[in-house]
Amino acid sequence: MTIQVVVWGENVHEQTNKVVSDLYPTGMHGCIADALNSDPAITATTATLQQADHGLPAHRLAQTDVLLWWGHAAHGQVDDAVVDRVAEQVWAGMGLIVLHSGHFSKIFKRLMGTPCNLTWREAGERERLWLTSRNHPIAAGLPDHFELENEEMYGEPFGIPDPMETVFISWFQGGEVFRSGVTYKRGAGNVFYFRPGHETYPTYHDANIQMVLRNAVKWAHNPAKRIVDPTAAPNVPVAGALEPIVERGPRLHHDGEEGLR
């Protein structure tokens, strides 16, 4: 079985900006999916903001091993019910890869619990990405550093929780640095944030970037069976205790009654 991937693209700039549409005639999401599908271990399809349920109905997410997310201009248009649905699937074991300006997406901020803010500059400057962990699976096959001739600058401080791992840091021509590749565990789900990918530059056509994305999909994939209800908080009756106990004192809830949330 191949890893089942959905590449979610906001698909706004491609419809409104000729530079973007010329660079990505099938959309950034289409370009990314094509790069992933070049690996026989991955089967990637796409979804966009404009589709019903933003292309992410419950049954599709349940069959998705890894979801990639690119957004920028329309974070606020993403339905909260879809965000809830995606978050629950991540907690249940679905992998999530958040790309570039997706740092401000509802789903990333929801999972991080922080503002996810940063400094930025759109000047087409050179970005040099450095590996900080040579043996990390996401860095497999990459040199110690590689460059993108034109990219948008993202700079520290980056308002995220301390990552589980930092895989890449970036240096920009203007002097800033940034944690460009960071990992997290949220519930049973693996989460990777990867910074490069400004829409007016050909970043997703770059061979090293495509390798990172393929590696990240394999890292984010959790082959274990998905947790059925990751938010369940069952009330265990006294009789169900592993060791015999005697109930002492008053309580608020009866056996089987739902707790307060």
C-alpha positions in Angstrom: 0.0 0.0 0.0 1.3 3.4 -0.9 1.1 6.4 1.5 -2.1 8.2 0.8 -1.5 12.0 0.7 -3.8 15.0 0.1 -2.2 18.3 -0.9 -4.5 21.1 0.2 -4.0 24.4 -1.6 -5.8 27.6 -1.0 -5.9 28.1 -4.8 -6.4 31.9 -4.6 -3.2 33.5 -5.9 -3.2 31.1 -8.8 -6.6 32.5 -9.9 -5.8 36.2 -9.4 -2.0 36.7 -10.1 -0.5 36.0 -13.5 3.0 35.5 -12.1 1.7 32.7 -9.9 -0.5 31.1 -12.6 2.4 31.2 -15.0 4.8 29.5 -12.5 2.1 27.0 -11.4 -0.3 26.4 -14.2 -1.9 23.5 -12.4 -1.7 25.3 -9.0 0.9 25.1 -6.4 -1.0 22.1 -5.0 -0.8 20.4 -8.4 3.0 21.0 -8.6 3.5 19.6 -5.1 1.3 16.6 -5.8 3.3 15.8 -9.0 6.5 16.0 -7.1 5.2 13.6 -4.5 3.8 11.2 -7.1 7.3 10.8 -8.6 7.9 8.5 -5.6 6.3 5.1 -6.1 5.7 4.9 -2.4 3.4 7.9 -2.4 -0.1 8.5 -4.0 -1.0 12.2 -3.8 -4.2 13.9 -4.7 -5.3 17.5 -4.2 -8.0 19.5 -2.5 -8.7 23.3 -2.5 -10.6 25.9 -0.5 -13.2 26.3 -3.2 -14.5 22.7 -3.1 -17.3 21.5 -0.8 -15.9 21.0 2.7 -12.8 22.6 1.2 -12.2 19.2 -0.4 -11.8 17.6 3.1 -14.9 15.7 4.0 -14.7 13.3 7.0 -14.5 10.2 4.9 -11.6 11.5 2.8 -9.6 12.6 5.9 -10.2 9.2 7.4 -8.4 7.6 4.4 -5.6 10.2 4.3 -2.2 9.2 5.8 -0.6 12.6 5.4 -2.1 16.1 4.7 -0.1 18.9 3.3 -1.4 22.5 3.8 -0.6 25.7 1.9 -2.6 28.8 2.6 -2.0 32.6 2.7 -4.7 35.0 1.6 -7.8 33.2 2.9 -7.0 31.7 6.3 -10.2 33.3 7.6 -12.3 31.6 5.0 -11.5 28.1 6.2 -14.5 26.8 7.9 -14.0 26.1 11.7 -15.8 22.7 11.3 -13.1 21.6 8.8 -10.4 22.8 11.1 -11.9 20.8 14.0 -12.1 17.8 11.7 -8.5 18.0 10.6 -7.3 18.5 14.2 -9.1 15.4 15.4 -7.6 13.4 12.6 -4.1 14.6 13.5 -4.7 13.7 17.1 -5.9 10.3 15.9 -2.7 9.7 13.9 -2.8 11.5 10.5 0.4 13.3 9.6 0.3 17.0 8.8 2.9 19.1 6.8 2.3 22.8 7.0 4.0 24.9 4.3 5.2 28.5 4.1 2.5 31.0 5.0 0.4 28.2 6.4 2.1 29.2 9.7 -0.9 31.5 10.1 -3.5 28.9 9.1 -6.2 28.1 11.6 -5.1 24.5 11.9 -1.4 25.3 12.6 -2.3 27.9 15.2 -4.8 25.5 16.7 -2.3 22.7 17.1 0.6 25.0 18.3 -1.5 27.0 20.7 0.6 30.1 20.0 0.4 33.1 17.7 2.9 31.6 15.2 3.9 35.2 14.2 7.2 36.2 12.6 9.0 39.0 10.7 9.0 39.0 6.9 10.2 40.8 3.8 9.3 40.2 0.2 12.4 41.1 -1.8 13.3 38.0 -3.7 16.5 37.5 -1.7 18.7 34.4 -1.5 17.9 31.8 1.1 20.4 29.3 2.3 19.0 26.4 4.2 21.3 24.5 6.6 20.7 21.0 7.9 20.9 20.9 11.7 20.4 17.2 11.9 22.2 15.2 9.3 20.7 11.9 10.3 17.1 13.0 10.4 14.8 11.1 7.9 13.5 14.4 6.5 17.1 15.4 5.5 17.9 12.1 3.8 19.9 12.5 0.6 20.4 16.3 1.1 23.7 18.2 1.2 24.6 20.0 4.4 23.2 23.2 2.9 21.4 24.3 -0.3 20.2 27.6 -1.7 17.1 29.1 -3.2 18.0 32.1 -5.3 14.8 34.0 -4.7 12.6 33.7 -1.7 10.5 35.7 0.8 12.4 36.3 4.1 10.9 35.0 7.3 12.8 36.1 10.4 12.9 35.3 14.1 11.5 35.5 16.6 9.0 32.8 15.4 6.1 32.6 17.8 5.9 28.8 18.0 6.3 26.4 20.9 9.8 24.8 21.3 9.9 22.2 18.6 10.5 18.5 19.1 13.3 18.8 16.5 14.8 21.5 14.3 15.8 20.0 11.0 16.6 23.2 9.0 17.6 26.7 9.8 17.7 29.4 7.1 19.9 32.4 6.5 18.7 35.2 4.2 20.7 37.7 2.2 19.5 40.5 4.3 21.0 38.9 7.4 18.0 37.2 9.2 17.9 33.6 10.3 14.8 31.4 10.8 13.9 27.9 12.0 12.7 26.7 8.6 12.0 23.1 9.4 10.6 22.0 12.7 8.7 18.9 14.0 6.1 18.3 16.6 4.0 15.5 17.9 0.3 16.3 18.5 -1.6 13.3 19.9 -0.7 10.4 17.7 0.1 12.7 14.7 3.4 13.8 13.4 3.6 17.5 12.4 6.2 19.2 10.2 6.4 22.9 9.4 8.5 23.8 6.3 9.1 27.4 5.5 10.0 27.8 1.8 7.3 28.3 -0.7 6.4 31.9 -1.6 4.0 31.8 -4.4 5.7 34.3 -6.8 9.0 32.2 -6.9 9.5 28.7 -8.4 10.4 27.1 -5.1 8.3 24.0 -5.5 10.0 23.2 -8.8 13.4 23.0 -6.9 14.7 19.4 -6.7 15.9 19.8 -3.1 12.6 21.2 -1.9 10.8 18.3 -3.6 13.1 15.8 -1.9 12.3 17.4 1.5 8.6 17.1 0.8 8.9 13.4 -0.2 11.0 12.7 2.9 8.6 14.6 5.1 5.7 12.6 3.9 7.4 9.3 4.8 8.4 10.7 8.2 4.9 12.1 9.0 3.2 8.8 8.0 2.1 6.9 11.1 1.3 3.3 9.9 -0.4 2.4 13.2 -4.2 2.1 13.2 -6.0 5.4 13.6 -7.3 6.2 17.0 -11.1 6.0 16.7 -12.1 8.8 19.1 -9.0 10.8 20.2 -11.0 13.2 22.3 -12.8 10.6 24.3 -12.7 11.0 28.1 -14.6 7.9 29.4 -16.0 7.7 32.9 -14.6 4.4 34.4 -17.0 3.0 36.9 -15.8 1.8 40.3 -16.6 -1.8 39.3 -14.3 -1.4 36.3 -11.1 -0.5 38.4 -8.2 -3.0 37.8 -7.8 -3.4 41.5 -10.8 -3.7 43.9 -11.7 -0.4 45.5 -14.4 0.8 47.8 -16.1 4.1 46.9 -15.7 6.8 49.5 -17.3 10.2 49.7 -19.8 11.9 47.4 -19.4 12.4 43.7 -20.9 14.6 41.0 -21.4 12.0 38.3 -23.2 8.6 38.0 -21.5 5.6 36.3 -21.5 6.1 32.5 -22.4 9.8 32.7 -20.4 12.1 30.5 -18.0 14.4 32.2 -18.1 18.2 31.9 -15.9 19.7 29.1 
